[in-house]
Amino acid sequence: MNDLRRGLMKENGWTLEQVDDQDYYELNDLFSDHNPENMESLNNVLKRI
C-alpha cells in the first residue's frame, strides 16, 4: 500500500475496500501533474501519516 492510499484511509477513515472502490488512478493523476496546489494537498496528507 502506498502513502497516498494510506493517507486517504487515515484522513477520511476509509477502509481498504473504500480506497480500492475510489478511482485511485484519477487521484494519482491529480497529484502527479506537479500543480503546486495539488502537491501542497498531497504533502498535507503525507505529513499526517
N, CA, C and O of each residue as an XYZ file, in Angstrom:
196
protein
N       0.857     -1.187      0.000
C       0.000      0.000      0.000
C       0.894      1.238      0.000
O       1.852      1.327      0.767
N       0.563      2.190     -0.874
C       1.423      3.361     -0.938
C       0.922      4.477     -0.025
O      -0.144      4.367      0.580
N       1.696      5.542      0.064
C       1.405      6.625      1.003
C       0.098      7.337      0.705
O      -0.605      7.747      1.629
N      -0.243      7.493     -0.580
C      -1.489      8.181     -0.915
C      -2.683      7.388     -0.409
O      -3.607      7.954      0.175
N      -2.666      6.087     -0.630
C      -3.771      5.248     -0.152
C      -3.839      5.266      1.373
O      -4.922      5.377      1.948
N      -2.693      5.157      2.022
C      -2.648      5.172      3.477
C      -3.189      6.495      4.000
O      -3.923      6.533      4.988
N      -2.810      7.597      3.313
C      -3.283      8.920      3.707
C      -4.785      9.059      3.556
O      -5.446      9.642      4.416
N      -5.327      8.532      2.476
C      -6.776      8.593      2.275
C      -7.503      7.802      3.353
O      -8.541      8.231      3.857
N      -6.960      6.660      3.697
C      -7.593      5.845      4.731
C      -7.590      6.576      6.064
O      -8.599      6.598      6.768
N      -6.455      7.175      6.410
C      -6.343      7.847      7.699
C      -7.150      9.148      7.707
O      -7.865      9.440      8.666
N      -7.029      9.914      6.639
C      -7.677     11.219      6.550
C      -9.202     11.112      6.552
O      -9.889     11.908      7.193
N      -9.722     10.121      5.830
C     -11.165     10.014      5.649
C     -11.792      8.882      6.453
O     -13.008      8.693      6.422
N     -10.967      8.134      7.166
C     -11.486      6.996      7.911
C     -12.003      5.896      6.999
O     -12.882      5.121      7.377
N     -11.444      5.837      5.783
C     -11.885      4.845      4.824
C     -11.279      3.486      5.127
O     -10.190      3.378      5.690
N     -12.013      2.452      4.740
C     -11.458      1.103      4.779
C     -10.667      0.876      3.500
O     -10.788      1.644      2.547
N      -9.868     -0.166      3.478
C      -9.104     -0.507      2.280
C     -10.045     -0.722      1.091
O      -9.731     -0.326     -0.032
N     -11.196     -1.350      1.341
C     -12.163     -1.595      0.266
C     -12.679     -0.278     -0.316
O     -12.853     -0.170     -1.530
N     -12.927      0.720      0.530
C     -13.406      2.016      0.034
C     -12.334      2.710     -0.801
O     -12.642      3.340     -1.812
N     -11.078      2.594     -0.379
C      -9.989      3.181     -1.159
C      -9.893      2.480     -2.512
O      -9.691      3.130     -3.538
N     -10.036      1.158     -2.513
C      -9.997      0.411     -3.771
C     -11.165      0.788     -4.681
O     -11.014      0.836     -5.901
N     -12.326      1.055     -4.087
C     -13.506      1.425     -4.864
C     -13.376      2.833     -5.441
O     -13.928      3.124     -6.502
N     -12.659      3.694     -4.754
C     -12.418      5.055     -5.248
C     -11.604      4.969     -6.537
O     -10.843      4.020     -6.726
N     -11.757      5.952     -7.422
C     -10.963      5.906     -8.650
C      -9.539      6.316     -8.314
O      -9.157      7.476     -8.469
N      -8.773      5.362     -7.858
C      -7.430      5.622     -7.347
C      -6.519      6.231     -8.409
O      -5.719      7.118     -8.114
N      -6.641      5.756     -9.625
C      -5.754      6.265    -10.669
C      -6.044      7.723    -10.987
O      -5.133      8.477    -11.329
N      -7.296      8.123    -10.877
C      -7.651      9.529    -11.082
C      -6.991     10.392    -10.004
O      -6.486     11.474    -10.304
N      -6.991      9.932     -8.780
C      -6.327     10.663     -7.700
C      -4.825     10.749     -7.948
O      -4.204     11.792     -7.742
N      -4.262      9.646     -8.390
C      -2.835      9.621     -8.667
C      -2.477     10.638     -9.756
O      -1.468     11.335     -9.654
N      -3.308     10.715    -10.790
C      -3.093     11.692    -11.866
C      -3.189     13.116    -11.338
O      -2.409     13.982    -11.736
N      -4.127     13.358    -10.457
C      -4.300     14.693     -9.885
C      -3.021     15.167     -9.200
O      -2.633     16.329     -9.314
N      -2.378     14.251     -8.492
C      -1.189     14.638     -7.740
C       0.099     14.520     -8.537
O       1.161     14.919     -8.059
N       0.018     13.980     -9.741
C       1.248     13.780    -10.498
C       1.486     14.859    -11.549
O       2.483     14.816    -12.270
N       0.573     15.828    -11.640
C       0.745     16.858    -12.676
C       1.598     18.030    -12.196
O       1.775     19.003    -12.929
N       2.118     17.951    -11.001
C       3.025     18.947    -10.431
C       2.383     20.325    -10.279
O       3.073     21.344    -10.272
N       1.073     20.345    -10.159
C       0.382     21.583     -9.835
C       0.712     21.894     -8.376
O       0.458     21.059     -7.507
N       1.272     23.073     -8.082
C       1.692     23.375     -6.704
C       0.563     23.242     -5.688
O       0.794     22.808     -4.559
N      -0.645     23.610     -6.077
C      -1.784     23.499     -5.167
C      -2.080     22.039     -4.850
O      -2.338     21.689     -3.698
N      -2.042     21.179     -5.883
C      -2.268     19.753     -5.677
C      -1.136     19.125     -4.867
O      -1.375     18.285     -3.999
N       0.092     19.536     -5.157
C       1.224     18.973     -4.417
C       1.154     19.369     -2.951
O       1.517     18.581     -2.077
N       0.691     20.577     -2.675
C       0.544     21.021     -1.296
C      -0.485     20.155     -0.577
O      -0.280     19.772      0.575
N      -1.588     19.846     -1.251
C      -2.607     18.977     -0.665
C      -2.040     17.594     -0.371
O      -2.277     17.030      0.697
N      -1.295     17.058     -1.320
C      -0.692     15.744     -1.126
C       0.289     15.774      0.043
O       0.298     14.867      0.875
N       1.104     16.804      0.103
C       2.070     16.920      1.200
C       1.362     17.000      2.538
O       1.839     16.425      3.516
N       0.238     17.696      2.607
C      -0.513     17.783      3.858
C      -1.030     16.419      4.283
O      -1.015     16.093      5.471
N      -1.485     15.623      3.334
C      -1.939     14.271      3.654
C      -0.764     13.420      4.132
O      -0.872     12.703      5.127
N       0.353     13.506      3.421
C       1.507     12.666      3.770
C       2.074     13.032      5.139
O       2.570     12.157      5.849
N       2.012     14.300      5.522
C       2.534     14.720      6.826
C       1.765     14.092      7.972
O       2.300     13.919      9.067
N       0.500     13.750      7.720
C      -0.350     13.210      8.791
C      -0.202     11.711      8.970
O      -0.753     11.136      9.909
N       0.540     11.077      8.076
C       0.665      9.610      8.128
C       1.589      9.213      9.272
O       1.827      8.025      9.489
